[in-house]
Structures are given as structure tokens and as C-alpha cells.
């Protein structure tokens, strides 16, 4: 799919997500997207069983408080009023 992606595809994808990409940025985003798709294809090439679990899990240590919301998140009203 990386080879099928072009500037028009990137512009349409951006517009579908409510973004207005200037023309001068399309080539840069196109290269990044193509690189991303190549990496996804490499990952898909690994023969993993469907039930394979990730080797890394994330959890809080015992007695550890969750991190405070960032200032940006608070400004956007994402702190749930707490």
C-alpha cells in the first residue's frame, strides 16, 4: 500500500480527519506515511500466533498514584472535573 499512497490520498485522509494540510507539507507527510506503511508491512511479515500476547505490559506499581493530567488536558476540559 505504501506505493499506492500519493499526495491526493494524503490530502483526502487529512480532510477526512478535519485537518487542512498546506500543499507544502504534503510531500513531507507523504514520505512519513509511506515509511509508516513499510514498517507495518514488516511487522505483518512476522509469523505470530493469533493468541500471542505482547511481551511488555504497563501498570502502576503498588501504592503509586496515577500521574496528574497535563496542563493541556486540563485546559481542554479533559480532567473530568477532578
N, C-alpha and C positions, 0 to 999 in steps of 0.2 A: 504494500500500500504506500510505502514511503515514496516510491517513484510516481505514483498516481496523484500525489498531492501537488497542487500548484497554487499560484497567488490567488486565483479566484476562489479556490476551495478555502484557503485561509481567511480571506475576506468574508466569505459566507459563514464560516464557522464562528468568526468573531462577531458578526452581526447577529447570528442566532443566539449568542450569549450576551447580547446587549452591549457589545464593545464596538467602538468606532476606531479602527486601526488606520492611522495615516498611511498613505501609499509608501512613504519612505521606510516604514517599519516592516512592510510585508515580506521583503526578501529575508530580513533577519529572522522573523518569526517562522517563515517557511523553512529555513535551514534548521532551526531548533526543532520544529515539528518533525521534519524528516529524520533527524538524528534520534528523536524520541521513538519514532515508529521502528527504526532499525534496532534499537535496544529492546523494544517489546518483542520483536521478531526473534531476537537472540534468546530472550527468556523463554519464549514459547517453544523453542527448539529443544529445551531440556526435557527429557523423558521422566516426568514425575508422576507418581500415582496420584489419582484424584484426591485420595484421603490424606495425602502428605500434609503435615502441619508445618507452619513457619518455624524456623529454628530460634527465633527471637520473639519474646513476648514482653510487653511493657506493663508494669504495675507499680503502684506506690508501695514503698517499704512500710512495714508496720509502724504505727504511731507517726506517720508522716502526713502533714497537712497538704491538701491539693494546692497547686500554685494559684496565686491571686490572678484575676482576669487582667489582661493588659489594658493600658490606658486607652488604646484604640478601640478595644472591645467595649469598654465602659462607655466611651463617647457615642458608640453606635447603639447603645442600649442593650448590649448583649449580656449584661450581668444578672438578668432575671430579678432585678430589684434588690439584690442582697448586698 
